Amino acid sequence: MLDNLKANNRAWAARKVAADAGFFKRLLGQQAPKYLWIGCADSRVPANENVDLDPGELFVHRNVANLAPPQDANYLSVLQFAVDVIKVEHILVVGHYGCGGVAAAVDGKRRGLVDHWLHPIREVAMAHQEELDAIIDEKLRIDRLCELNVMRQVQNVVSDVFVQDAWARGMDLTVHGWIYGLENGHIKDLNVTVTSPADINSVYRMYKHLP
């Protein structure tokens, strides 16, 4: 079954070896990527390809709507492993425009368990209801909520004890908030980068639209 995927795998591996004979031998060593990508599970947003990195260069965690929930053991395990064991230098929280998970969070339909998962996005929408209601175009309104969701997840990451403790130890660690455009393949920096605890207040002010 799925012979086409197996054939694709063999062809991909052959191309890698043809271009670089030692590629897979190097992967046998301890992985040491500089980046942790926290992104959406959407099949249209392949993390490594979006930033043109090979296997071994990007540590990846993906879920529906690129959430970083402080109660989720899966996310927390990835975060701790990336920070404390791999010692990544950059954490990239990456959403994307047209996110089905973000749209599903606020369309009023019931889908089951995923409704609980998406609850943090409804909280973001409620916190920014006035701004979002002022956007007449539904697509633009959802896209803005996608941006706000990324900003909120950056807050979750930078306030986590694993990240806070890493900074306290003097670790060089930066957290970024990005969003990806499906229509053009471009990544947009949302300018909520945090390099130390001193930067956190400025991100909170931007998220809340305070002066």
PyMOL commands that set and color helices and strands:
alter all, ss='L'
color gray80, all
select helices_A, chain A and resi 3-19+23-27+47-50+73-86+100-106+113-117+119-127+129-133+138-159+161-168+197-208
alter helices_A, ss='H'
color red, helices_A
select strands_A, chain A and resi 35-40+58-63+90-96+174-180+187-189
alter strands_A, ss='S'
color yellow, strands_A
deselect
rebuild
show_as cartoon
